[in-house]
Amino acid sequence: MTLSERLVRLNRIQQGRLFKIIASCVVIALGIAAIVSYVVAVEAAPPAFPEAALTTPPPTESGEQAAAPIDEATSRVINSILAAKQDPTSFAVGVAAAVGLALAVIWLGLGLTYLGLGVAAAAVVFVVAFFQLGRDTAPLIIGLVALTAAFTALMRLLALLLSGPGPVFAIARNVLAEAVRMKISLVFIVMLIFGLAALPGLLSVDQPLRYRVQSFLQYGTGGAYWLIAVLTLVFSASTVAFEQRDKVIWQTMTKPVGAWQYILGKWLGVVGLCAVLLTVSGTGVFLFTEHLRTQPALDERNAYENISGQGISEDRLILETQVLTARVARPAQPLQVDPQQFEKNIQQVVENELASLGELSDDPEVQRQRREGLANKIRGDIQKNLQIAYRSIAGQSEGGMAGFQNYKFTGLQAASKSNRPIILRYKINAGSNQPDQLYKVTFAFQNSMPEVEEVALGHFQTIPLLPTVIDKNGMVEVQIINGYPVEGGVIPNPETISFPPDGLEVSYSSGGYRANFARVLGVLWVKLAFLAMLGICAATFLSFPVACLVAFTVFLSAEGATFLLASLENYSTEDTQGNSIFYKVVINYMAMGIGNIFKIYSDLRPTGRLVDGVRLSWVSVAVGTVVLAIWTAILYVVAVIIFRMRELATYSGQ
């Protein structure tokens, strides 16, 4: 029997129903066995930390017990972090993903084909490792093979799911075929797969583990999204524009295919391609992040084992409580003022201002409008100045002592019952924020000793705190002193320090990062669905280059809307004499309009929240999804109307 005949026979076997059933049972059994074996091994392993850590320390000779609650809280925090070492979730997710992919491959009739490719890849890796021929290339080879195999299998599975009757599904299947046939899309797909496979090798082992994890999440998730977003815009525009340019659309629109079916089919195909690419890249990023998590952090012999043998390392603490988590932030409460007295003071200032300027009109309505306008302006200025003064602490008070200020954070009832620390995040500005200056600032909390921190100006820094600093009302109060204590007093810093509006907050963990990661991928897919319809709509009446220009302009405007609105706060529309500059006023209104249109899109910040360990709430997901769905529907209606108005297929009679 020749080799070709053997291959034909093997293909006939893998296409058979009996083989698919038997292979599926074997794969499922192996997956269950792997998970059970791992759980048993973890349970049988010695504890990662001594049970004595849970006990309350005995009283001192003087009988004092004040430190006992703090020590007990510390042990609970440490144990909750170390427990992640014995969490089988990541292993179970990896096995489930592998089993799911294997089942898809088997029922697509490619079981033996993928098994042969896997054996060949394993042989190449073995040769590379055994003969030490470029050992650094082995992970790259494994990554390339795994990602390519997953992409191919999911594309085949998606084509199977879109095999239903009707022109919508037929057009969607044709879009998927175009995606792997056209060079313009194939280049981006290859770049995505190669970039994800090569990214782990670019991480430096000399960096702290938390930085490696953050870098991988940033470039893995954010980089993959931007590549897929660019591919989505280019491919969605090209698949419509090129069919019109090359008259291929005549073959479609001369059949009983409505404009709404054509647009919907194109969009469904592009969105399906985005789902496949996002699933492949997201799964790869998630599994490698879990792998990084099990690597030794700074000052650790092994993962979760401190060099000193006690407690946990700072690198591990920051990683588990500030990066691989889902934190909810609570900003410092603004300065509270008596509203009645505040309004009374406003009216007094208005009267003084009007008395100094004199009455310019005898019309009572004009006087009323002028009074209200002046009151609103003074009210806004005073409120802004009061909050700026509240967020500022003098270096030296009138009595010669260091200045101080008390700040409150509320809504922390859930954090008080947690076994995870809460995080004080702050950024201090002073003078010109010289990078070579370090200020010593004192933070005093209830049920805790004051902490003196060396602060780098103009940069965010954090302080982990035990939940015991939260009172029974769910509030944390901190006194911040612009200086540091010494014997006999406090030495103030040379200049006044201040916090920007977002520069002082307390956050706490409200869940794991895994669920947060899933929500992030869901939001990214919704954003890609909007971009797909944007590219299709632009290509219905514009040529390919112009459609890409319009689509990319809208895309970049949407992504930068938050930054644009923040920049407008410092954009002056008046000259030094207070006169409005016309063109700057026009620019300000245009930029504000663009920013407000895409504000919800930009405020989602899914990748940024994931990297910073900030929770992407279900409310934000729901609001963002609804808004983007409405915009997608509007673009769909516009595209259908444009297509109905155009003569896409005209019979010439020749």
C-alpha positions as CSV (number, residue, x, y, z in Angstrom):
1,M,0.0,0.0,0.0
2,T,1.4,3.3,-1.1
3,L,1.8,6.4,1.2
4,S,-1.0,8.2,-0.5
5,E,-3.3,5.2,-0.1
6,R,-2.5,5.0,3.6
7,L,-3.2,8.8,4.0
8,V,-6.6,8.3,2.2
9,R,-7.4,5.4,4.5
10,L,-6.5,7.4,7.6
11,N,-8.6,10.3,6.5
12,R,-11.5,8.0,5.9
13,I,-11.1,6.7,9.5
14,Q,-10.9,10.2,11.1
15,Q,-14.1,11.1,9.2
16,G,-16.0,8.2,10.6
17,R,-18.6,8.6,13.3
18,L,-17.3,5.7,15.4
19,F,-13.8,7.2,15.5
20,K,-15.2,10.6,16.5
21,I,-17.2,9.1,19.4
22,I,-14.3,6.9,20.7
23,A,-11.8,9.8,20.3
24,S,-14.1,12.2,22.1
25,C,-14.6,9.8,25.0
26,V,-10.8,9.3,25.3
27,V,-10.1,13.1,25.3
28,I,-12.8,13.8,27.9
29,A,-11.6,11.0,30.1
30,L,-8.0,12.2,29.8
31,G,-9.1,15.8,30.7
32,I,-11.0,14.6,33.7
33,A,-8.2,12.4,34.9
34,A,-5.7,15.3,34.5
35,I,-7.8,17.7,36.6
36,V,-8.5,15.1,39.3
37,S,-4.9,14.1,39.5
38,Y,-3.8,17.7,39.8
39,V,-6.4,18.4,42.6
40,V,-5.3,15.3,44.5
41,A,-1.7,16.2,44.2
42,V,-2.4,19.7,45.4
43,E,-4.4,18.5,48.4
44,A,-1.7,15.9,49.3
45,A,1.0,18.5,49.2
46,P,2.2,20.0,52.5
47,P,0.6,23.4,53.4
48,A,2.2,26.4,51.9
49,F,2.2,28.1,55.3
50,P,2.1,26.9,58.9
51,E,-1.2,26.7,60.7
52,A,0.4,28.6,63.5
53,A,0.1,31.7,61.4
54,L,-3.6,31.6,62.0
55,T,-3.4,31.8,65.8
56,T,-3.5,34.9,67.8
57,P,-0.2,35.8,69.5
58,P,0.0,35.4,73.3
59,P,-0.2,38.4,75.5
60,T,3.0,40.2,76.4
61,E,4.4,40.3,80.0
62,S,2.5,43.6,80.6
63,G,-0.7,41.9,79.6
64,E,-1.2,44.2,76.5
65,Q,-3.4,42.8,73.8
66,A,-3.6,45.8,71.5
67,A,-1.5,44.2,68.7
68,A,-3.5,41.0,68.6
69,P,-6.2,42.0,66.1
70,I,-3.5,43.5,63.8
71,D,-1.5,40.3,63.9
72,E,-4.5,38.1,63.2
73,A,-5.6,40.3,60.3
74,T,-2.1,40.2,58.9
75,S,-2.1,36.4,59.0
76,R,-5.4,36.2,57.3
77,V,-4.2,38.5,54.5
78,I,-1.0,36.4,54.0
79,N,-2.9,33.1,54.0
80,S,-5.4,34.4,51.5
81,I,-2.6,35.3,49.1
82,L,-0.7,32.1,49.6
83,A,-3.8,30.1,49.0
84,A,-3.6,31.1,45.3
85,K,-0.7,28.6,45.0
86,Q,-3.1,25.7,45.7
87,D,-5.9,27.1,43.5
88,P,-6.6,24.6,40.6
89,T,-8.7,27.0,38.6
90,S,-5.9,28.0,36.1
91,F,-5.0,24.4,35.5
92,A,-8.6,23.4,35.0
93,V,-9.2,26.3,32.6
94,G,-6.2,25.2,30.6
95,V,-7.3,21.6,30.4
96,A,-10.8,22.6,29.5
97,A,-9.6,24.8,26.7
98,A,-7.4,22.0,25.4
99,V,-10.2,19.5,25.6
100,G,-12.7,21.9,23.9
101,L,-10.2,22.5,21.0
102,A,-9.5,18.7,20.7
103,L,-13.3,17.9,20.5
104,A,-13.8,20.6,17.9
105,V,-10.9,19.2,15.8
106,I,-12.2,15.6,16.2
107,W,-15.7,16.5,15.0
108,L,-14.4,18.5,12.2
109,G,-12.8,15.3,10.9
110,L,-9.2,16.4,11.6
111,G,-8.3,14.3,14.7
112,L,-5.6,12.3,13.2
113,T,-4.3,15.2,11.1
114,Y,-3.8,17.4,14.2
115,L,-2.4,14.5,16.1
116,G,0.3,14.0,13.4
117,L,1.0,17.7,13.4
118,G,1.3,17.7,17.2
119,V,3.7,14.7,17.1
120,A,5.8,16.4,14.5
121,A,6.0,19.7,16.5
122,A,6.9,17.7,19.6
123,A,9.7,16.0,17.7
124,V,11.1,19.3,16.5
125,V,11.0,20.7,20.0
126,F,12.7,17.5,21.3
127,V,15.5,17.8,18.8
128,V,16.0,21.5,19.6
129,A,16.1,20.8,23.3
130,F,18.2,17.6,23.1
131,F,20.9,19.0,20.8
132,Q,20.6,22.5,22.3
133,L,20.1,24.1,18.9
134,G,18.7,27.4,19.7
135,R,16.8,26.4,22.9
136,D,15.2,29.8,23.0
137,T,13.3,29.0,19.8
138,A,11.5,26.0,21.3
139,P,8.8,28.1,23.1
140,L,8.4,30.1,19.9
141,I,7.8,26.9,17.9
142,I,5.3,25.6,20.5
143,G,3.5,29.0,20.5
144,L,3.3,29.2,16.7
145,V,2.0,25.6,16.3
146,A,-0.6,26.0,19.1
147,L,-1.9,29.3,18.0
148,T,-2.0,28.3,14.3
149,A,-3.7,25.0,15.1
150,A,-6.3,26.8,17.3
151,F,-7.0,29.5,14.7
152,T,-7.4,26.9,11.9
153,A,-9.7,24.7,13.9
154,L,-11.9,27.6,15.1
155,M,-12.2,29.0,11.6
156,R,-13.4,25.6,10.4
157,L,-15.8,25.4,13.3
158,L,-17.1,28.9,12.6
159,A,-17.7,28.1,9.0
160,L,-19.6,25.0,10.1
161,L,-21.8,27.2,12.4
162,L,-22.5,29.5,9.5
163,S,-23.5,26.7,7.2
164,G,-27.2,27.5,7.5
165,P,-29.4,28.3,4.5
166,G,-30.0,31.8,3.1
167,P,-28.0,34.6,1.6
168,V,-26.9,36.0,4.9
169,F,-25.0,32.9,5.9
170,A,-23.7,32.4,2.4
171,I,-22.2,35.9,2.3
172,A,-20.7,35.4,5.8
173,R,-19.0,32.2,4.8
174,N,-17.6,33.9,1.7
175,V,-16.2,36.6,4.0
176,L,-14.4,34.0,6.1
177,A,-12.9,32.5,2.9
178,E,-11.7,35.9,1.9
179,A,-10.0,36.5,5.2
180,V,-7.6,33.6,4.7
181,R,-7.2,34.3,1.0
182,M,-6.7,38.0,0.7
183,K,-3.1,39.2,1.4
184,I,-4.4,42.3,3.1
185,S,-6.0,40.3,5.9
186,L,-3.6,37.3,6.0
187,V,-0.7,39.7,6.8
188,F,-2.4,40.9,10.0
189,I,-3.4,37.4,11.0
190,V,0.2,36.2,10.6
191,M,1.5,39.2,12.5
192,L,-0.9,38.6,15.4
193,I,0.0,34.9,15.7
194,F,3.7,35.5,15.4
195,G,3.6,38.5,17.8
196,L,1.7,36.5,20.5
197,A,4.1,33.5,20.1
198,A,7.2,35.7,20.3
199,L,6.0,38.0,23.2
200,P,6.9,35.7,26.1
201,G,10.5,35.5,24.9
202,L,10.8,39.3,25.1
203,L,10.1,39.4,28.9
204,S,13.2,40.0,31.0
205,V,13.6,37.6,33.9
206,D,15.6,40.3,35.7
207,Q,12.4,42.4,36.2
208,P,10.1,42.0,39.1
209,L,7.4,39.5,38.4
210,R,4.6,42.1,38.7
211,Y,6.2,44.2,35.9
212,R,6.5,41.1,33.7
213,V,2.9,40.2,34.2
214,Q,1.7,43.8,33.6
215,S,3.8,44.1,30.5
216,F,2.5,40.8,29.1
217,L,-1.1,41.8,29.8
218,Q,-0.6,45.2,28.3
219,Y,1.1,44.1,25.1
220,G,-0.7,40.7,24.8
221,T,-4.2,42.0,25.3
222,G,-3.8,45.6,24.1
223,G,-1.5,44.8,21.3
224,A,-3.7,42.0,20.1
225,Y,-6.8,44.3,20.2
226,W,-5.1,47.0,18.2
227,L,-3.9,44.6,15.6
228,I,-7.3,43.0,15.3
229,A,-9.0,46.5,15.3
230,V,-6.8,47.6,12.4
231,L,-7.5,44.3,10.6
232,T,-11.2,44.8,11.2
233,L,-11.3,48.3,9.7
234,V,-9.1,47.4,6.7
235,F,-10.8,44.1,5.9
236,S,-14.4,45.3,6.5
237,A,-13.8,48.2,4.1
238,S,-11.9,46.1,1.5
239,T,-14.5,43.3,1.4
240,V,-17.2,45.8,0.3
241,A,-15.2,48.3,-1.6
242,F,-13.2,45.8,-3.7
243,E,-16.4,43.9,-4.7
244,Q,-17.8,47.2,-6.1
245,R,-14.6,48.2,-7.7
246,D,-14.1,44.8,-9.4
247,K,-17.8,44.4,-10.3
248,V,-17.9,41.1,-8.3
249,I,-21.0,42.5,-6.4
250,W,-23.0,42.1,-9.7
251,Q,-23.0,38.3,-9.2
252,T,-24.5,38.8,-5.7
253,M,-27.0,41.6,-6.2
254,T,-28.5,40.2,-9.4
255,K,-29.7,37.3,-7.3
256,P,-32.7,37.7,-4.8
257,V,-30.4,39.3,-2.2
258,G,-31.6,42.4,-0.4
259,A,-29.3,45.2,0.7
260,W,-30.0,44.4,4.3
261,Q,-29.0,40.8,3.8
262,Y,-25.8,41.7,2.0
263,I,-24.7,44.2,4.8
264,L,-25.7,41.8,7.6
265,G,-23.8,38.9,6.0
266,K,-20.7,41.0,5.5
267,W,-20.9,42.2,9.1
268,L,-21.6,38.7,10.5
269,G,-18.5,37.3,8.7
270,V,-16.2,40.0,9.9
271,V,-17.5,39.8,13.5
272,G,-17.0,36.0,13.4
273,L,-13.4,36.5,12.3
274,C,-12.9,39.0,15.2
275,A,-14.4,36.4,17.6
276,V,-12.0,33.7,16.5
277,L,-8.9,36.0,16.6
278,L,-9.9,37.4,20.0
279,T,-10.6,33.9,21.4
280,V,-7.2,32.6,20.2
281,S,-5.3,35.6,21.5
282,G,-7.2,35.9,24.7
283,T,-6.8,32.2,25.6
284,G,-3.1,32.4,24.9
285,V,-2.7,35.5,27.0
286,F,-4.7,34.1,29.9
287,L,-2.9,30.7,30.0
288,F,0.6,32.3,29.8
289,T,-0.4,34.8,32.5
290,E,-1.3,31.9,34.7
291,H,2.1,30.4,33.9
292,L,3.9,33.6,34.9
293,R,1.9,33.7,38.1
294,T,3.5,30.4,39.2
295,Q,7.1,31.7,38.6
296,P,9.2,32.9,41.5
297,A,8.8,36.6,42.3
298,L,11.5,38.9,43.5
299,D,13.1,37.7,46.8
300,E,11.5,34.2,46.4
301,R,13.2,30.9,46.3
302,N,10.2,29.3,44.6
303,A,6.8,30.6,43.8
304,Y,5.1,31.9,47.0
305,E,8.1,31.0,49.1
306,N,9.9,34.0,50.5
307,I,13.7,33.8,50.9
308,S,13.5,34.6,54.6
309,G,11.0,31.7,55.0
310,Q,8.4,34.0,56.6
311,G,5.5,36.0,55.2
312,I,5.5,36.9,51.5
313,S,7.7,39.1,49.3
314,E,6.7,42.6,48.4
315,D,6.7,41.7,44.7
316,R,4.3,38.8,45.3
317,L,2.1,41.0,47.5
318,I,1.8,43.8,44.9
319,L,1.2,41.2,42.1
320,E,-1.7,39.4,43.9
321,T,-3.3,42.5,45.5
322,Q,-2.9,45.2,42.8
323,V,-2.4,43.4,39.5
324,L,-4.1,40.0,39.4
325,T,-7.3,41.2,41.0
326,A,-10.4,43.2,40.4
327,R,-10.3,46.3,42.6
328,V,-13.0,48.8,43.3
329,A,-11.7,52.4,43.9
330,R,-13.2,54.9,46.3
331,P,-11.9,58.5,45.9
332,A,-11.3,60.8,48.8
333,Q,-14.5,62.7,49.9
334,P,-14.5,66.3,48.7
335,L,-14.5,69.1,51.1
336,Q,-17.9,69.4,52.8
337,V,-19.3,73.0,53.3
338,D,-22.5,74.4,54.8
339,P,-24.6,75.0,51.6
340,Q,-26.7,77.8,53.2
341,Q,-23.7,79.7,54.4
342,F,-21.9,79.0,51.1
343,E,-24.7,80.5,49.1
344,K,-24.9,83.4,51.5
345,N,-21.2,84.2,51.0
346,I,-21.7,83.9,47.2
347,Q,-24.5,86.4,47.2
348,Q,-22.4,88.8,49.3
349,V,-19.5,88.5,46.8
350,V,-21.9,89.2,44.0
351,E,-23.3,92.3,45.6
352,N,-19.8,93.6,46.3
353,E,-18.9,92.9,42.7
354,L,-21.9,94.7,41.3
355,A,-21.5,97.6,43.6
356,S,-17.9,98.1,42.4
357,L,-18.9,97.8,38.7
358,G,-22.0,99.9,38.9
359,E,-25.4,99.2,37.2
360,L,-25.0,99.1,33.4
361,S,-28.7,98.7,32.6
362,D,-32.1,99.8,34.0
363,D,-33.8,96.8,32.7
364,P,-34.7,94.4,35.6
365,E,-34.5,91.3,33.4
366,V,-31.0,92.3,32.2
367,Q,-30.0,92.9,35.8
368,R,-31.3,89.5,36.9
369,Q,-29.5,87.6,34.1
370,R,-26.3,89.5,34.9
371,R,-26.6,88.7,38.6
372,E,-27.3,85.0,37.9
373,G,-24.4,84.7,35.4
374,L,-22.0,86.4,37.8
375,A,-23.2,84.2,40.7
376,N,-22.6,81.0,38.7
377,K,-19.1,82.1,37.7
378,I,-18.2,83.1,41.2
379,R,-19.7,79.8,42.6
380,G,-17.7,77.7,40.2
381,D,-14.5,79.5,40.8
382,I,-14.9,79.4,44.6
383,Q,-15.8,75.7,44.6
384,K,-12.8,74.9,42.4
385,N,-10.4,77.0,44.6
386,L,-11.8,75.4,47.8
387,Q,-11.2,71.9,46.5
388,I,-7.7,72.8,45.3
389,A,-6.9,74.3,48.8
390,Y,-8.4,71.1,50.4
391,R,-6.1,68.9,48.4
392,S,-3.0,71.0,49.3
393,I,-0.9,70.8,52.5
394,A,1.5,73.5,53.4
395,G,5.1,72.6,54.2
396,Q,4.9,74.7,57.3
397,S,1.9,76.1,59.2
398,E,1.6,79.4,60.9
399,G,2.7,77.9,64.2
400,G,5.9,76.7,62.7
401,M,4.8,73.0,62.6
402,A,4.4,70.9,59.4
403,G,1.0,71.3,57.8
404,F,-1.5,68.4,57.8
405,Q,-4.9,67.6,56.4
406,N,-7.5,64.8,57.1
407,Y,-9.1,62.9,54.3
408,K,-12.0,60.5,54.4
409,F,-12.9,57.5,52.2
410,T,-16.4,56.0,52.5
411,G,-18.3,53.0,51.1
412,L,-15.8,50.4,52.3
413,Q,-18.1,48.0,54.2
414,A,-17.4,45.1,51.9
415,A,-13.6,45.7,52.2
416,S,-13.8,45.5,56.0
417,K,-15.0,41.8,55.7
418,S,-12.3,40.9,53.2
419,N,-9.1,38.9,53.8
420,R,-7.3,41.1,51.3
421,P,-5.5,44.4,52.1
422,I,-6.9,47.7,50.9
423,I,-4.7,49.9,48.8
424,L,-4.1,53.6,49.3
425,R,-3.1,55.0,45.9
426,Y,-1.8,58.6,45.8
427,K,0.2,61.0,43.6
428,I,1.9,64.0,45.2
429,N,2.9,67.2,43.3
430,A,5.2,69.8,44.7
431,G,6.8,72.8,42.9
432,S,8.0,71.6,39.5
433,N,8.1,67.9,40.5
434,Q,11.9,67.7,40.2
435,P,12.8,64.0,39.6
436,D,15.8,64.1,41.9
437,Q,13.8,65.2,44.9
438,L,12.2,62.8,47.5
439,Y,9.7,64.1,50.1
440,K,9.1,62.3,53.3
441,V,5.3,62.3,54.0
442,T,3.6,60.8,57.1
443,F,0.3,58.9,56.8
444,A,-1.5,58.2,60.0
445,F,-4.5,55.8,60.2
446,Q,-6.7,54.6,63.0
447,N,-5.7,51.2,64.6
448,S,-2.3,51.5,62.9
449,M,1.1,53.1,63.5
450,P,1.9,56.2,61.4
451,E,3.9,55.4,58.3
452,V,6.6,57.6,56.8
453,E,6.9,57.3,53.0
454,E,9.6,58.6,50.8
455,V,7.6,60.0,47.9
456,A,8.8,60.5,44.3
457,L,7.0,63.6,43.1
458,G,4.6,63.4,40.2
459,H,4.2,59.6,40.3
460,F,1.5,57.3,41.6
461,Q,2.5,55.2,44.6
462,T,0.7,52.8,46.8
463,I,0.5,51.8,50.5
464,P,-1.1,48.4,51.4
465,L,-3.3,48.6,54.5
466,L,-4.9,46.0,56.7
467,P,-8.8,46.0,56.7
468,T,-8.6,47.0,60.4
469,V,-8.2,50.6,59.4
470,I,-11.8,50.6,58.4
471,D,-14.3,51.7,61.1
472,K,-17.7,50.2,61.7
473,N,-19.3,52.7,59.3
474,G,-17.1,51.5,56.4
475,M,-15.0,54.6,56.5
476,V,-11.2,55.2,56.5
477,E,-9.8,58.4,57.7
478,V,-6.2,59.3,57.2
479,Q,-4.2,62.3,58.4
480,I,-1.4,63.3,55.9
481,I,1.4,65.4,57.3
482,N,3.7,67.3,55.0
483,G,6.8,66.2,56.8
484,Y,8.2,63.4,59.0
485,P,8.5,63.0,62.8
486,V,11.8,63.2,64.7
487,E,12.6,63.4,68.3
488,G,11.0,66.6,69.6
489,G,8.8,67.5,66.7
490,V,8.2,67.1,62.9
491,I,10.5,68.3,60.1
492,P,8.4,69.8,57.3
493,N,9.1,69.5,53.6
494,P,10.4,72.6,51.9
495,E,7.3,73.2,49.7
496,T,3.5,72.8,49.7
497,I,2.3,69.4,48.5
498,S,-0.9,68.8,46.6
499,F,-2.9,65.9,45.2
500,P,-4.5,66.1,41.7
501,P,-8.3,65.4,41.5
502,D,-7.6,61.7,40.8
503,G,-4.5,61.5,43.0
504,L,-5.9,60.1,46.2
505,E,-8.1,57.0,46.5
506,V,-8.5,53.8,48.4
507,S,-9.3,50.5,46.6
508,Y,-10.1,47.0,47.6
509,S,-10.4,43.7,45.9
510,S,-14.0,42.7,44.9
511,G,-13.2,39.5,42.9
512,G,-10.5,37.7,40.9
513,Y,-8.9,38.9,37.8
514,R,-10.2,35.9,35.8
515,A,-13.8,37.0,35.7
516,N,-12.5,40.5,35.0
517,F,-10.5,39.1,32.1
518,A,-13.6,37.5,30.6
519,R,-15.5,40.8,30.9
520,V,-12.6,42.6,29.2
521,L,-12.6,40.2,26.3
522,G,-16.4,40.6,25.9
523,V,-16.1,44.4,25.8
524,L,-13.3,44.3,23.3
525,W,-15.4,42.1,21.0
526,V,-18.3,44.5,21.2
527,K,-16.0,47.4,20.3
528,L,-14.7,45.3,17.3
529,A,-18.3,44.6,16.2
530,F,-18.9,48.4,16.1
531,L,-15.6,48.9,14.1
532,A,-16.7,46.2,11.7
533,M,-20.0,48.0,10.9
534,L,-18.1,51.3,10.7
535,G,-15.8,50.0,8.0
536,I,-18.6,48.4,6.1
537,C,-20.8,51.6,6.2
538,A,-17.9,53.8,5.0
539,A,-17.2,51.4,2.1
540,T,-20.8,51.5,0.9
541,F,-20.3,55.0,-0.7
542,L,-16.5,55.6,-0.5
543,S,-13.5,54.2,-2.3
544,F,-11.3,51.9,-0.3
545,P,-8.6,54.5,0.6
546,V,-11.2,57.2,1.6
547,A,-13.3,54.6,3.6
548,C,-10.2,53.6,5.5
549,L,-9.3,57.2,6.2
550,V,-12.8,58.0,7.5
551,A,-12.9,54.7,9.6
552,F,-9.5,55.3,11.2
553,T,-10.3,58.9,12.0
554,V,-13.5,57.8,13.8
555,F,-11.6,55.0,15.5
556,L,-8.8,57.1,16.8
557,S,-11.2,59.9,17.9
558,A,-13.2,57.3,19.9
559,E,-10.1,55.8,21.5
560,G,-8.8,59.2,22.5
561,A,-12.0,60.9,23.6
562,T,-11.2,60.8,27.4
563,F,-7.7,62.2,26.8
564,L,-9.2,64.9,24.5
565,L,-11.8,66.0,27.1
566,A,-9.1,66.1,29.8
567,S,-6.8,68.2,27.5
568,L,-9.6,70.8,27.0
569,E,-9.4,71.7,30.6
570,N,-6.1,73.4,29.9
571,Y,-7.0,74.7,26.5
572,S,-7.5,78.5,26.7
573,T,-9.9,80.2,24.3
574,E,-9.1,83.7,25.6
575,D,-6.1,86.0,25.2
576,T,-4.3,87.8,28.1
577,Q,-7.0,90.5,28.1
578,G,-9.9,88.1,28.5
579,N,-11.1,88.4,24.9
580,S,-12.4,85.3,23.2
581,I,-10.3,84.0,20.2
582,F,-12.8,82.9,17.6
583,Y,-10.9,80.0,16.0
584,K,-10.0,78.6,19.4
585,V,-13.6,78.7,20.5
586,V,-14.6,76.8,17.4
587,I,-11.9,74.2,18.0
588,N,-13.0,73.9,21.6
589,Y,-16.6,73.2,20.7
590,M,-15.7,70.7,18.0
591,A,-13.3,68.8,20.2
592,M,-15.9,68.8,23.0
593,G,-18.5,67.5,20.7
594,I,-16.3,64.7,19.5
595,G,-15.2,63.8,23.0
596,N,-18.8,63.7,24.4
597,I,-20.0,61.5,21.5
598,F,-17.4,58.8,22.2
599,K,-16.9,59.4,25.9
600,I,-18.6,56.1,26.9
601,Y,-16.6,54.2,24.3
602,S,-13.3,55.6,25.6
603,D,-14.2,55.5,29.3
604,L,-14.5,51.7,29.2
605,R,-10.7,51.3,29.0
606,P,-10.9,47.5,29.2
607,T,-7.2,46.8,28.7
608,G,-6.1,49.6,31.0
609,R,-8.4,48.4,33.8
610,L,-7.1,44.8,33.4
611,V,-3.5,45.9,33.6
612,D,-4.1,48.1,36.6
613,G,-6.2,45.4,38.3
614,V,-9.3,47.7,38.3
615,R,-12.7,46.0,38.2
616,L,-14.7,46.4,35.0
617,S,-18.1,46.3,36.5
618,W,-21.2,44.7,34.9
619,V,-22.9,48.0,34.9
620,S,-20.1,49.5,32.8
621,V,-20.2,46.5,30.5
622,A,-24.0,46.8,30.1
623,V,-23.9,50.6,29.4
624,G,-21.1,50.3,27.0
625,T,-22.7,47.4,25.2
626,V,-26.0,49.2,24.8
627,V,-24.4,52.4,23.5
628,L,-22.2,50.6,21.0
629,A,-25.1,48.4,19.9
630,I,-27.2,51.5,19.2
631,W,-24.4,53.1,17.2
632,T,-23.9,49.8,15.3
633,A,-27.6,49.7,14.5
634,I,-27.6,53.3,13.3
635,L,-24.6,52.6,11.0
636,Y,-26.3,49.4,9.7
637,V,-29.5,51.4,8.8
638,V,-27.4,54.1,7.1
639,A,-25.4,51.4,5.1
640,V,-28.7,49.7,4.0
641,I,-30.3,53.0,2.9
642,I,-27.2,53.9,0.9
643,F,-27.0,50.5,-0.8
644,R,-30.7,50.7,-1.7
645,M,-30.1,54.1,-3.4
646,R,-27.2,52.9,-5.5
647,E,-27.3,51.0,-8.8
648,L,-25.0,48.2,-7.9
649,A,-25.8,45.8,-10.8
650,T,-27.0,47.3,-14.1
651,Y,-27.5,45.0,-17.1
652,S,-26.1,46.7,-20.2
653,G,-27.7,44.4,-22.7
654,Q,-24.4,43.2,-24.2
